[in-house]
Amino acid sequence: MQLSRDEIRQRAVAFSERWQGMQSEKSEGQSFVRDFLAVFGIGDAAAVGTFEKPSGSGFADYLLPKTIAIEMKSKGKNLDDAYQQLLEYVV
């Protein structure tokens, strides 16, 4: 289903309002990814990508090959570390 820019914008605002207080990667990670991908019309994240994809030093939170790689960290964690970890999955 092709979504209009307005529909994506509306979904993105609702998503950001719902998740603005998220604190823990472990307890909310997969729900967050599913809701995020739904903003763009992806209804079944597990059917098109992989949660907890193994890689060199850990696991990518979500990987949709040639489209998106997601590595989350809980509030207050170093995002530079998350970025370096993410590069291991996509390079």
PDB file of N, CA, C and O in Angstrom:
ATOM      1  N   MET A   1       0.839  -1.180   0.000  1.00  0.00           N
ATOM      2  CA  MET A   1       0.000   0.000   0.000  1.00  0.00           C
ATOM      3  C   MET A   1       0.885   1.245   0.000  1.00  0.00           C
ATOM      4  O   MET A   1       1.737   1.405   0.873  1.00  0.00           O
ATOM      5  N   GLN A   2       0.684   2.105  -0.960  1.00  0.00           N
ATOM      6  CA  GLN A   2       1.422   3.358  -1.067  1.00  0.00           C
ATOM      7  C   GLN A   2       0.772   4.386  -0.146  1.00  0.00           C
ATOM      8  O   GLN A   2      -0.422   4.661  -0.257  1.00  0.00           O
ATOM      9  N   LEU A   3       1.563   4.948   0.758  1.00  0.00           N
ATOM     10  CA  LEU A   3       1.048   5.963   1.664  1.00  0.00           C
ATOM     11  C   LEU A   3       1.385   7.353   1.147  1.00  0.00           C
ATOM     12  O   LEU A   3       2.439   7.566   0.548  1.00  0.00           O
ATOM     13  N   SER A   4       0.481   8.295   1.384  1.00  0.00           N
ATOM     14  CA  SER A   4       0.752   9.680   1.012  1.00  0.00           C
ATOM     15  C   SER A   4       1.702  10.294   2.043  1.00  0.00           C
ATOM     16  O   SER A   4       1.864   9.771   3.145  1.00  0.00           O
ATOM     17  N   ARG A   5       2.316  11.395   1.671  1.00  0.00           N
ATOM     18  CA  ARG A   5       3.197  12.109   2.610  1.00  0.00           C
ATOM     19  C   ARG A   5       2.416  12.545   3.846  1.00  0.00           C
ATOM     20  O   ARG A   5       2.932  12.488   4.962  1.00  0.00           O
ATOM     21  N   ASP A   6       1.179  12.977   3.648  1.00  0.00           N
ATOM     22  CA  ASP A   6       0.358  13.409   4.786  1.00  0.00           C
ATOM     23  C   ASP A   6       0.073  12.249   5.731  1.00  0.00           C
ATOM     24  O   ASP A   6       0.113  12.413   6.950  1.00  0.00           O
ATOM     25  N   GLU A   7      -0.215  11.077   5.172  1.00  0.00           N
ATOM     26  CA  GLU A   7      -0.477   9.902   6.014  1.00  0.00           C
ATOM     27  C   GLU A   7       0.778   9.511   6.792  1.00  0.00           C
ATOM     28  O   GLU A   7       0.700   9.203   7.981  1.00  0.00           O
ATOM     29  N   ILE A   8       1.923   9.521   6.133  1.00  0.00           N
ATOM     30  CA  ILE A   8       3.182   9.215   6.821  1.00  0.00           C
ATOM     31  C   ILE A   8       3.437  10.233   7.922  1.00  0.00           C
ATOM     32  O   ILE A   8       3.835   9.865   9.027  1.00  0.00           O
ATOM     33  N   ARG A   9       3.214  11.500   7.631  1.00  0.00           N
ATOM     34  CA  ARG A   9       3.415  12.559   8.622  1.00  0.00           C
ATOM     35  C   ARG A   9       2.494  12.345   9.834  1.00  0.00           C
ATOM     36  O   ARG A   9       2.941  12.451  10.976  1.00  0.00           O
ATOM     37  N   GLN A  10       1.244  12.052   9.593  1.00  0.00           N
ATOM     38  CA  GLN A  10       0.291  11.816  10.687  1.00  0.00           C
ATOM     39  C   GLN A  10       0.713  10.606  11.520  1.00  0.00           C
ATOM     40  O   GLN A  10       0.660  10.642  12.750  1.00  0.00           O
ATOM     41  N   ARG A  11       1.126   9.545  10.849  1.00  0.00           N
ATOM     42  CA  ARG A  11       1.575   8.356  11.564  1.00  0.00           C
ATOM     43  C   ARG A  11       2.846   8.646  12.365  1.00  0.00           C
ATOM     44  O   ARG A  11       3.006   8.148  13.479  1.00  0.00           O
ATOM     45  N   ALA A  12       3.744   9.445  11.801  1.00  0.00           N
ATOM     46  CA  ALA A  12       4.996   9.780  12.491  1.00  0.00           C
ATOM     47  C   ALA A  12       4.730  10.600  13.750  1.00  0.00           C
ATOM     48  O   ALA A  12       5.360  10.379  14.784  1.00  0.00           O
ATOM     49  N   VAL A  13       3.808  11.536  13.664  1.00  0.00           N
ATOM     50  CA  VAL A  13       3.460  12.335  14.847  1.00  0.00           C
ATOM     51  C   VAL A  13       2.865  11.443  15.931  1.00  0.00           C
ATOM     52  O   VAL A  13       3.242  11.553  17.097  1.00  0.00           O
ATOM     53  N   ALA A  14       1.942  10.565  15.559  1.00  0.00           N
ATOM     54  CA  ALA A  14       1.341   9.653  16.534  1.00  0.00           C
ATOM     55  C   ALA A  14       2.402   8.745  17.152  1.00  0.00           C
ATOM     56  O   ALA A  14       2.388   8.492  18.357  1.00  0.00           O
ATOM     57  N   PHE A  15       3.319   8.258  16.317  1.00  0.00           N
ATOM     58  CA  PHE A  15       4.411   7.407  16.798  1.00  0.00           C
ATOM     59  C   PHE A  15       5.269   8.160  17.816  1.00  0.00           C
ATOM     60  O   PHE A  15       5.569   7.633  18.887  1.00  0.00           O
ATOM     61  N   SER A  16       5.658   9.383  17.486  1.00  0.00           N
ATOM     62  CA  SER A  16       6.536  10.140  18.381  1.00  0.00           C
ATOM     63  C   SER A  16       5.843  10.457  19.701  1.00  0.00           C
ATOM     64  O   SER A  16       6.481  10.450  20.754  1.00  0.00           O
ATOM     65  N   GLU A  17       4.567  10.730  19.654  1.00  0.00           N
ATOM     66  CA  GLU A  17       3.824  10.995  20.888  1.00  0.00           C
ATOM     67  C   GLU A  17       3.736   9.737  21.749  1.00  0.00           C
ATOM     68  O   GLU A  17       3.871   9.801  22.971  1.00  0.00           O
ATOM     69  N   ARG A  18       3.512   8.613  21.112  1.00  0.00           N
ATOM     70  CA  ARG A  18       3.395   7.354  21.859  1.00  0.00           C
ATOM     71  C   ARG A  18       4.715   6.970  22.522  1.00  0.00           C
ATOM     72  O   ARG A  18       4.711   6.486  23.654  1.00  0.00           O
ATOM     73  N   TRP A  19       5.835   7.174  21.848  1.00  0.00           N
ATOM     74  CA  TRP A  19       7.115   6.660  22.306  1.00  0.00           C
ATOM     75  C   TRP A  19       8.017   7.700  22.973  1.00  0.00           C
ATOM     76  O   TRP A  19       9.156   7.372  23.307  1.00  0.00           O
ATOM     77  N   GLN A  20       7.573   8.910  23.177  1.00  0.00           N
ATOM     78  CA  GLN A  20       8.438   9.949  23.709  1.00  0.00           C
ATOM     79  C   GLN A  20       9.023   9.624  25.080  1.00  0.00           C
ATOM     80  O   GLN A  20      10.088  10.144  25.411  1.00  0.00           O
ATOM     81  N   GLY A  21       8.392   8.808  25.871  1.00  0.00           N
ATOM     82  CA  GLY A  21       8.895   8.503  27.207  1.00  0.00           C
ATOM     83  C   GLY A  21       9.581   7.153  27.330  1.00  0.00           C
ATOM     84  O   GLY A  21       9.844   6.698  28.443  1.00  0.00           O
ATOM     85  N   MET A  22       9.876   6.501  26.210  1.00  0.00           N
ATOM     86  CA  MET A  22      10.493   5.172  26.264  1.00  0.00           C
ATOM     87  C   MET A  22      11.810   5.223  27.034  1.00  0.00           C
ATOM     88  O   MET A  22      12.629   6.116  26.821  1.00  0.00           O
ATOM     89  N   GLN A  23      12.002   4.272  27.916  1.00  0.00           N
ATOM     90  CA  GLN A  23      13.185   4.250  28.762  1.00  0.00           C
ATOM     91  C   GLN A  23      14.080   3.043  28.526  1.00  0.00           C
ATOM     92  O   GLN A  23      15.303   3.160  28.597  1.00  0.00           O
ATOM     93  N   SER A  24      13.497   1.895  28.249  1.00  0.00           N
ATOM     94  CA  SER A  24      14.264   0.651  28.229  1.00  0.00           C
ATOM     95  C   SER A  24      14.243  -0.021  26.866  1.00  0.00           C
ATOM     96  O   SER A  24      13.185  -0.370  26.343  1.00  0.00           O
ATOM     97  N   GLU A  25      15.420  -0.193  26.308  1.00  0.00           N
ATOM     98  CA  GLU A  25      15.546  -0.889  25.030  1.00  0.00           C
ATOM     99  C   GLU A  25      15.057  -2.327  25.145  1.00  0.00           C
ATOM    100  O   GLU A  25      14.331  -2.811  24.276  1.00  0.00           O
ATOM    101  N   LYS A  26      15.447  -2.999  26.201  1.00  0.00           N
ATOM    102  CA  LYS A  26      15.146  -4.433  26.338  1.00  0.00           C
ATOM    103  C   LYS A  26      13.649  -4.715  26.389  1.00  0.00           C
ATOM    104  O   LYS A  26      13.167  -5.626  25.715  1.00  0.00           O
ATOM    105  N   SER A  27      12.918  -3.951  27.174  1.00  0.00           N
ATOM    106  CA  SER A  27      11.503  -4.268  27.362  1.00  0.00           C
ATOM    107  C   SER A  27      10.602  -3.760  26.250  1.00  0.00           C
ATOM    108  O   SER A  27       9.486  -4.254  26.097  1.00  0.00           O
ATOM    109  N   GLU A  28      11.055  -2.784  25.468  1.00  0.00           N
ATOM    110  CA  GLU A  28      10.187  -2.177  24.473  1.00  0.00           C
ATOM    111  C   GLU A  28      10.714  -2.238  23.039  1.00  0.00           C
ATOM    112  O   GLU A  28      10.038  -1.773  22.122  1.00  0.00           O
ATOM    113  N   GLY A  29      11.892  -2.795  22.829  1.00  0.00           N
ATOM    114  CA  GLY A  29      12.560  -2.705  21.538  1.00  0.00           C
ATOM    115  C   GLY A  29      11.769  -3.196  20.350  1.00  0.00           C
ATOM    116  O   GLY A  29      11.625  -2.463  19.371  1.00  0.00           O
ATOM    117  N   GLN A  30      11.253  -4.399  20.399  1.00  0.00           N
ATOM    118  CA  GLN A  30      10.562  -4.932  19.225  1.00  0.00           C
ATOM    119  C   GLN A  30       9.249  -4.213  18.958  1.00  0.00           C
ATOM    120  O   GLN A  30       8.883  -4.007  17.801  1.00  0.00           O
ATOM    121  N   SER A  31       8.545  -3.833  19.999  1.00  0.00           N
ATOM    122  CA  SER A  31       7.307  -3.070  19.805  1.00  0.00           C
ATOM    123  C   SER A  31       7.613  -1.724  19.164  1.00  0.00           C
ATOM    124  O   SER A  31       6.879  -1.270  18.286  1.00  0.00           O
ATOM    125  N   PHE A  32       8.699  -1.085  19.601  1.00  0.00           N
ATOM    126  CA  PHE A  32       9.125   0.197  19.039  1.00  0.00           C
ATOM    127  C   PHE A  32       9.418   0.043  17.544  1.00  0.00           C
ATOM    128  O   PHE A  32       8.947   0.843  16.736  1.00  0.00           O
ATOM    129  N   VAL A  33      10.179  -0.962  17.181  1.00  0.00           N
ATOM    130  CA  VAL A  33      10.529  -1.177  15.771  1.00  0.00           C
ATOM    131  C   VAL A  33       9.276  -1.445  14.948  1.00  0.00           C
ATOM    132  O   VAL A  33       9.116  -0.876  13.869  1.00  0.00           O
ATOM    133  N   ARG A  34       8.396  -2.292  15.433  1.00  0.00           N
ATOM    134  CA  ARG A  34       7.157  -2.592  14.699  1.00  0.00           C
ATOM    135  C   ARG A  34       6.340  -1.315  14.466  1.00  0.00           C
ATOM    136  O   ARG A  34       5.855  -1.067  13.362  1.00  0.00           O
ATOM    137  N   ASP A  35       6.198  -0.511  15.527  1.00  0.00           N
ATOM    138  CA  ASP A  35       5.443   0.740  15.398  1.00  0.00           C
ATOM    139  C   ASP A  35       6.140   1.716  14.455  1.00  0.00           C
ATOM    140  O   ASP A  35       5.476   2.405  13.681  1.00  0.00           O
ATOM    141  N   PHE A  36       7.470   1.784  14.511  1.00  0.00           N
ATOM    142  CA  PHE A  36       8.222   2.668  13.637  1.00  0.00           C
ATOM    143  C   PHE A  36       8.024   2.280  12.174  1.00  0.00           C
ATOM    144  O   PHE A  36       7.748   3.141  11.339  1.00  0.00           O
ATOM    145  N   LEU A  37       8.161   1.008  11.861  1.00  0.00           N
ATOM    146  CA  LEU A  37       8.006   0.556  10.481  1.00  0.00           C
ATOM    147  C   LEU A  37       6.576   0.731   9.985  1.00  0.00           C
ATOM    148  O   LEU A  37       6.354   0.947   8.794  1.00  0.00           O
ATOM    149  N   ALA A  38       5.608   0.640  10.888  1.00  0.00           N
ATOM    150  CA  ALA A  38       4.209   0.856  10.513  1.00  0.00           C
ATOM    151  C   ALA A  38       3.964   2.287  10.044  1.00  0.00           C
ATOM    152  O   ALA A  38       3.052   2.532   9.254  1.00  0.00           O
ATOM    153  N   VAL A  39       4.770   3.231  10.525  1.00  0.00           N
ATOM    154  CA  VAL A  39       4.667   4.615  10.044  1.00  0.00           C
ATOM    155  C   VAL A  39       4.778   4.651   8.523  1.00  0.00           C
ATOM    156  O   VAL A  39       4.125   5.465   7.869  1.00  0.00           O
ATOM    157  N   PHE A  40       5.599   3.776   7.967  1.00  0.00           N
ATOM    158  CA  PHE A  40       5.861   3.753   6.527  1.00  0.00           C
ATOM    159  C   PHE A  40       5.069   2.676   5.789  1.00  0.00           C
ATOM    160  O   PHE A  40       5.312   2.421   4.610  1.00  0.00           O
ATOM    161  N   GLY A  41       4.123   2.047   6.483  1.00  0.00           N
ATOM    162  CA  GLY A  41       3.247   1.080   5.839  1.00  0.00           C
ATOM    163  C   GLY A  41       3.719  -0.359   5.891  1.00  0.00           C
ATOM    164  O   GLY A  41       3.151  -1.219   5.218  1.00  0.00           O
ATOM    165  N   ILE A  42       4.749  -0.639   6.678  1.00  0.00           N
ATOM    166  CA  ILE A  42       5.216  -2.015   6.830  1.00  0.00           C
ATOM    167  C   ILE A  42       4.458  -2.622   8.001  1.00  0.00           C
ATOM    168  O   ILE A  42       4.710  -2.284   9.157  1.00  0.00           O
ATOM    169  N   GLY A  43       3.530  -3.518   7.694  1.00  0.00           N
ATOM    170  CA  GLY A  43       2.660  -4.072   8.710  1.00  0.00           C
ATOM    171  C   GLY A  43       3.201  -5.294   9.414  1.00  0.00           C
ATOM    172  O   GLY A  43       2.803  -5.571  10.546  1.00  0.00           O
ATOM    173  N   ASP A  44       4.090  -6.030   8.786  1.00  0.00           N
ATOM    174  CA  ASP A  44       4.634  -7.247   9.390  1.00  0.00           C
ATOM    175  C   ASP A  44       6.156  -7.218   9.299  1.00  0.00           C
ATOM    176  O   ASP A  44       6.749  -7.751   8.361  1.00  0.00           O
ATOM    177  N   ALA A  45       6.769  -6.589  10.283  1.00  0.00           N
ATOM    178  CA  ALA A  45       8.226  -6.402  10.290  1.00  0.00           C
ATOM    179  C   ALA A  45       8.974  -7.728  10.233  1.00  0.00           C
ATOM    180  O   ALA A  45      10.014  -7.820   9.581  1.00  0.00           O
ATOM    181  N   ALA A  46       8.465  -8.745  10.901  1.00  0.00           N
ATOM    182  CA  ALA A  46       9.144 -10.043  10.940  1.00  0.00           C
ATOM    183  C   ALA A  46       9.105 -10.750   9.582  1.00  0.00           C
ATOM    184  O   ALA A  46       9.966 -11.580   9.291  1.00  0.00           O
ATOM    185  N   ALA A  47       8.124 -10.428   8.766  1.00  0.00           N
ATOM    186  CA  ALA A  47       8.015 -11.072   7.455  1.00  0.00           C
ATOM    187  C   ALA A  47       9.022 -10.522   6.457  1.00  0.00           C
ATOM    188  O   ALA A  47       9.380 -11.209   5.500  1.00  0.00           O
ATOM    189  N   VAL A  48       9.484  -9.287   6.668  1.00  0.00           N
ATOM    190  CA  VAL A  48      10.384  -8.667   5.684  1.00  0.00           C
ATOM    191  C   VAL A  48      11.804  -8.469   6.196  1.00  0.00           C
ATOM    192  O   VAL A  48      12.711  -8.208   5.406  1.00  0.00           O
ATOM    193  N   GLY A  49      12.010  -8.588   7.493  1.00  0.00           N
ATOM    194  CA  GLY A  49      13.334  -8.378   8.079  1.00  0.00           C
ATOM    195  C   GLY A  49      13.561  -9.327   9.246  1.00  0.00           C
ATOM    196  O   GLY A  49      12.777 -10.245   9.487  1.00  0.00           O
ATOM    197  N   THR A  50      14.666  -9.081   9.973  1.00  0.00           N
ATOM    198  CA  THR A  50      15.057  -9.971  11.067  1.00  0.00           C
ATOM    199  C   THR A  50      15.299  -9.178  12.341  1.00  0.00           C
ATOM    200  O   THR A  50      16.053  -8.204  12.350  1.00  0.00           O
ATOM    201  N   PHE A  51      14.654  -9.605  13.409  1.00  0.00           N
ATOM    202  CA  PHE A  51      14.931  -9.064  14.734  1.00  0.00           C
ATOM    203  C   PHE A  51      16.125  -9.802  15.317  1.00  0.00           C
ATOM    204  O   PHE A  51      16.293 -10.999  15.085  1.00  0.00           O
ATOM    205  N   GLU A  52      16.959  -9.087  16.079  1.00  0.00           N
ATOM    206  CA  GLU A  52      18.113  -9.670  16.772  1.00  0.00           C
ATOM    207  C   GLU A  52      19.008 -10.460  15.814  1.00  0.00           C
ATOM    208  O   GLU A  52      19.351 -11.615  16.066  1.00  0.00           O
ATOM    209  N   LYS A  53      19.373  -9.811  14.716  1.00  0.00           N
ATOM    210  CA  LYS A  53      20.231 -10.430  13.694  1.00  0.00           C
ATOM    211  C   LYS A  53      21.653 -10.560  14.227  1.00  0.00           C
ATOM    212  O   LYS A  53      22.267  -9.545  14.556  1.00  0.00           O
ATOM    213  N   PRO A  54      22.204 -11.783  14.326  1.00  0.00           N
ATOM    214  CA  PRO A  54      23.568 -11.960  14.840  1.00  0.00           C
ATOM    215  C   PRO A  54      24.611 -11.321  13.918  1.00  0.00           C
ATOM    216  O   PRO A  54      24.475 -11.328  12.695  1.00  0.00           O
ATOM    217  N   SER A  55      25.642 -10.776  14.536  1.00  0.00           N
ATOM    218  CA  SER A  55      26.768 -10.215  13.807  1.00  0.00           C
ATOM    219  C   SER A  55      27.996 -10.306  14.695  1.00  0.00           C
ATOM    220  O   SER A  55      27.914 -10.782  15.828  1.00  0.00           O
ATOM    221  N   GLY A  56      29.132  -9.854  14.188  1.00  0.00           N
ATOM    222  CA  GLY A  56      30.415  -9.962  14.870  1.00  0.00           C
ATOM    223  C   GLY A  56      30.416  -9.874  16.377  1.00  0.00           C
ATOM    224  O   GLY A  56      30.763 -10.845  17.049  1.00  0.00           O
ATOM    225  N   SER A  57      30.034  -8.726  16.928  1.00  0.00           N
ATOM    226  CA  SER A  57      30.155  -8.539  18.375  1.00  0.00           C
ATOM    227  C   SER A  57      28.823  -8.506  19.091  1.00  0.00           C
ATOM    228  O   SER A  57      28.777  -8.175  20.275  1.00  0.00           O
ATOM    229  N   GLY A  58      27.736  -8.840  18.412  1.00  0.00           N
ATOM    230  CA  GLY A  58      26.440  -8.779  19.082  1.00  0.00           C
ATOM    231  C   GLY A  58      25.308  -9.073  18.131  1.00  0.00           C
ATOM    232  O   GLY A  58      25.409  -9.924  17.247  1.00  0.00           O
ATOM    233  N   PHE A  59      24.226  -8.347  18.337  1.00  0.00           N
ATOM    234  CA  PHE A  59      23.016  -8.548  17.549  1.00  0.00           C
ATOM    235  C   PHE A  59      22.453  -7.197  17.130  1.00  0.00           C
ATOM    236  O   PHE A  59      22.373  -6.274  17.941  1.00  0.00           O
ATOM    237  N   ALA A  60      22.065  -7.080  15.875  1.00  0.00           N
ATOM    238  CA  ALA A  60      21.356  -5.884  15.423  1.00  0.00           C
ATOM    239  C   ALA A  60      19.922  -5.990  15.916  1.00  0.00           C
ATOM    240  O   ALA A  60      19.322  -7.062  15.836  1.00  0.00           O
ATOM    241  N   ASP A  61      19.374  -4.917  16.412  1.00  0.00           N
ATOM    242  CA  ASP A  61      17.991  -4.972  16.893  1.00  0.00           C
ATOM    243  C   ASP A  61      17.027  -5.330  15.775  1.00  0.00           C
ATOM    244  O   ASP A  61      16.079  -6.086  15.986  1.00  0.00           O
ATOM    245  N   TYR A  62      17.265  -4.787  14.583  1.00  0.00           N
ATOM    246  CA  TYR A  62      16.427  -5.120  13.440  1.00  0.00           C
ATOM    247  C   TYR A  62      17.213  -4.849  12.161  1.00  0.00           C
ATOM    248  O   TYR A  62      17.925  -3.850  12.055  1.00  0.00           O
ATOM    249  N   LEU A  63      17.074  -5.743  11.205  1.00  0.00           N
ATOM    250  CA  LEU A  63      17.759  -5.579   9.929  1.00  0.00           C
ATOM    251  C   LEU A  63      16.815  -5.944   8.792  1.00  0.00           C
ATOM    252  O   LEU A  63      16.307  -7.062   8.713  1.00  0.00           O
ATOM    253  N   LEU A  64      16.597  -4.977   7.918  1.00  0.00           N
ATOM    254  CA  LEU A  64      15.860  -5.186   6.688  1.00  0.00           C
ATOM    255  C   LEU A  64      16.866  -4.918   5.579  1.00  0.00           C
ATOM    256  O   LEU A  64      17.124  -3.764   5.237  1.00  0.00           O
ATOM    257  N   PRO A  65      17.440  -5.987   5.009  1.00  0.00           N
ATOM    258  CA  PRO A  65      18.565  -5.848   4.084  1.00  0.00           C
ATOM    259  C   PRO A  65      18.341  -4.799   2.996  1.00  0.00           C
ATOM    260  O   PRO A  65      17.270  -4.712   2.395  1.00  0.00           O
ATOM    261  N   LYS A  66      19.380  -4.014   2.768  1.00  0.00           N
ATOM    262  CA  LYS A  66      19.411  -2.968   1.753  1.00  0.00           C
ATOM    263  C   LYS A  66      18.370  -1.874   1.969  1.00  0.00           C
ATOM    264  O   LYS A  66      18.118  -1.073   1.069  1.00  0.00           O
ATOM    265  N   THR A  67      17.759  -1.834   3.164  1.00  0.00           N
ATOM    266  CA  THR A  67      16.726  -0.842   3.437  1.00  0.00           C
ATOM    267  C   THR A  67      16.969  -0.101   4.745  1.00  0.00           C
ATOM    268  O   THR A  67      17.076   1.125   4.753  1.00  0.00           O
ATOM    269  N   ILE A  68      17.059  -0.847   5.865  1.00  0.00           N
ATOM    270  CA  ILE A  68      17.240  -0.205   7.167  1.00  0.00           C
ATOM    271  C   ILE A  68      17.899  -1.172   8.147  1.00  0.00           C
ATOM    272  O   ILE A  68      17.635  -2.374   8.150  1.00  0.00           O
ATOM    273  N   ALA A  69      18.758  -0.603   8.969  1.00  0.00           N
ATOM    274  CA  ALA A  69      19.362  -1.345  10.076  1.00  0.00           C
ATOM    275  C   ALA A  69      19.117  -0.521  11.339  1.00  0.00           C
ATOM    276  O   ALA A  69      19.355   0.687  11.350  1.00  0.00           O
ATOM    277  N   ILE A  70      18.650  -1.164  12.386  1.00  0.00           N
ATOM    278  CA  ILE A  70      18.313  -0.450  13.620  1.00  0.00           C
ATOM    279  C   ILE A  70      19.107  -1.048  14.775  1.00  0.00           C
ATOM    280  O   ILE A  70      19.076  -2.255  15.018  1.00  0.00           O
ATOM    281  N   GLU A  71      19.814  -0.177  15.476  1.00  0.00           N
ATOM    282  CA  GLU A  71      20.524  -0.548  16.700  1.00  0.00           C
ATOM    283  C   GLU A  71      20.121   0.465  17.759  1.00  0.00           C
ATOM    284  O   GLU A  71      20.478   1.639  17.665  1.00  0.00           O
ATOM    285  N   MET A  72      19.391   0.026  18.749  1.00  0.00           N
ATOM    286  CA  MET A  72      18.874   0.925  19.781  1.00  0.00           C
ATOM    287  C   MET A  72      19.702   0.825  21.050  1.00  0.00           C
ATOM    288  O   MET A  72      20.348  -0.185  21.328  1.00  0.00           O
ATOM    289  N   LYS A  73      19.660   1.900  21.799  1.00  0.00           N
ATOM    290  CA  LYS A  73      20.264   1.936  23.127  1.00  0.00           C
ATOM    291  C   LYS A  73      19.268   2.590  24.072  1.00  0.00           C
ATOM    292  O   LYS A  73      18.498   3.463  23.671  1.00  0.00           O
ATOM    293  N   SER A  74      19.289   2.163  25.320  1.00  0.00           N
ATOM    294  CA  SER A  74      18.410   2.753  26.321  1.00  0.00           C
ATOM    295  C   SER A  74      18.802   4.203  26.567  1.00  0.00           C
ATOM    296  O   SER A  74      19.930   4.612  26.292  1.00  0.00           O
ATOM    297  N   LYS A  75      17.866   4.958  27.080  1.00  0.00           N
ATOM    298  CA  LYS A  75      18.097   6.367  27.385  1.00  0.00           C
ATOM    299  C   LYS A  75      19.352   6.527  28.235  1.00  0.00           C
ATOM    300  O   LYS A  75      19.546   5.821  29.225  1.00  0.00           O
ATOM    301  N   GLY A  76      20.202   7.472  27.826  1.00  0.00           N
ATOM    302  CA  GLY A  76      21.421   7.762  28.569  1.00  0.00           C
ATOM    303  C   GLY A  76      22.649   7.006  28.093  1.00  0.00           C
ATOM    304  O   GLY A  76      23.760   7.308  28.526  1.00  0.00           O
ATOM    305  N   LYS A  77      22.473   6.027  27.209  1.00  0.00           N
ATOM    306  CA  LYS A  77      23.609   5.259  26.697  1.00  0.00           C
ATOM    307  C   LYS A  77      24.307   6.037  25.577  1.00  0.00           C
ATOM    308  O   LYS A  77      23.711   6.921  24.962  1.00  0.00           O
ATOM    309  N   ASN A  78      25.564   5.700  25.322  1.00  0.00           N
ATOM    310  CA  ASN A  78      26.385   6.380  24.329  1.00  0.00           C
ATOM    311  C   ASN A  78      25.947   5.983  22.917  1.00  0.00           C
ATOM    312  O   ASN A  78      26.031   4.815  22.538  1.00  0.00           O
ATOM    313  N   LEU A  79      25.481   6.961  22.149  1.00  0.00           N
ATOM    314  CA  LEU A  79      25.015   6.677  20.798  1.00  0.00           C
ATOM    315  C   LEU A  79      26.158   6.466  19.821  1.00  0.00           C
ATOM    316  O   LEU A  79      25.959   5.854  18.771  1.00  0.00           O
ATOM    317  N   ASP A  80      27.352   6.958  20.140  1.00  0.00           N
ATOM    318  CA  ASP A  80      28.508   6.672  19.290  1.00  0.00           C
ATOM    319  C   ASP A  80      28.797   5.174  19.288  1.00  0.00           C
ATOM    320  O   ASP A  80      29.145   4.609  18.251  1.00  0.00           O
ATOM    321  N   ASP A  81      28.654   4.533  20.441  1.00  0.00           N
ATOM    322  CA  ASP A  81      28.836   3.084  20.531  1.00  0.00           C
ATOM    323  C   ASP A  81      27.792   2.352  19.690  1.00  0.00           C
ATOM    324  O   ASP A  81      28.108   1.378  19.007  1.00  0.00           O
ATOM    325  N   ALA A  82      26.553   2.824  19.743  1.00  0.00           N
ATOM    326  CA  ALA A  82      25.485   2.211  18.949  1.00  0.00           C
ATOM    327  C   ALA A  82      25.787   2.335  17.463  1.00  0.00           C
ATOM    328  O   ALA A  82      25.579   1.388  16.704  1.00  0.00           O
ATOM    329  N   TYR A  83      26.271   3.485  17.050  1.00  0.00           N
ATOM    330  CA  TYR A  83      26.600   3.707  15.642  1.00  0.00           C
ATOM    331  C   TYR A  83      27.725   2.774  15.193  1.00  0.00           C
ATOM    332  O   TYR A  83      27.630   2.177  14.121  1.00  0.00           O
ATOM    333  N   GLN A  84      28.776   2.638  15.983  1.00  0.00           N
ATOM    334  CA  GLN A  84      29.877   1.746  15.646  1.00  0.00           C
ATOM    335  C   GLN A  84      29.397   0.309  15.565  1.00  0.00           C
ATOM    336  O   GLN A  84      29.808  -0.433  14.672  1.00  0.00           O
ATOM    337  N   GLN A  85      28.538  -0.090  16.480  1.00  0.00           N
ATOM    338  CA  GLN A  85      27.983  -1.444  16.471  1.00  0.00           C
ATOM    339  C   GLN A  85      27.151  -1.640  15.210  1.00  0.00           C
ATOM    340  O   GLN A  85      27.235  -2.687  14.567  1.00  0.00           O
ATOM    341  N   LEU A  86      26.356  -0.650  14.855  1.00  0.00           N
ATOM    342  CA  LEU A  86      25.525  -0.740  13.674  1.00  0.00           C
ATOM    343  C   LEU A  86      26.349  -0.904  12.409  1.00  0.00           C
ATOM    344  O   LEU A  86      25.969  -1.653  11.510  1.00  0.00           O
ATOM    345  N   LEU A  87      27.466  -0.213  12.335  1.00  0.00           N
ATOM    346  CA  LEU A  87      28.321  -0.333  11.149  1.00  0.00           C
ATOM    347  C   LEU A  87      28.806  -1.761  10.936  1.00  0.00           C
ATOM    348  O   LEU A  87      29.011  -2.181   9.797  1.00  0.00           O
ATOM    349  N   GLU A  88      28.988  -2.501  12.003  1.00  0.00           N
ATOM    350  CA  GLU A  88      29.424  -3.901  11.880  1.00  0.00           C
ATOM    351  C   GLU A  88      28.388  -4.751  11.121  1.00  0.00           C
ATOM    352  O   GLU A  88      28.745  -5.738  10.477  1.00  0.00           O
ATOM    353  N   TYR A  89      27.134  -4.371  11.198  1.00  0.00           N
ATOM    354  CA  TYR A  89      26.071  -5.158  10.580  1.00  0.00           C
ATOM    355  C   TYR A  89      25.888  -4.850   9.108  1.00  0.00           C
ATOM    356  O   TYR A  89      25.429  -5.700   8.345  1.00  0.00           O
ATOM    357  N   VAL A  90      26.245  -3.640   8.705  1.00  0.00           N
ATOM    358  CA  VAL A  90      25.909  -3.231   7.351  1.00  0.00           C
ATOM    359  C   VAL A  90      27.114  -3.106   6.421  1.00  0.00           C
ATOM    360  O   VAL A  90      26.945  -2.952   5.212  1.00  0.00           O
ATOM    361  N   VAL A  91      28.308  -3.169   6.961  1.00  0.00           N
ATOM    362  CA  VAL A  91      29.505  -3.021   6.122  1.00  0.00           C
ATOM    363  C   VAL A  91      30.040  -4.387   5.738  1.00  0.00           C
ATOM    364  O   VAL A  91      31.045  -4.480   5.032  1.00  0.00           O
TER     365      VAL A  91
END
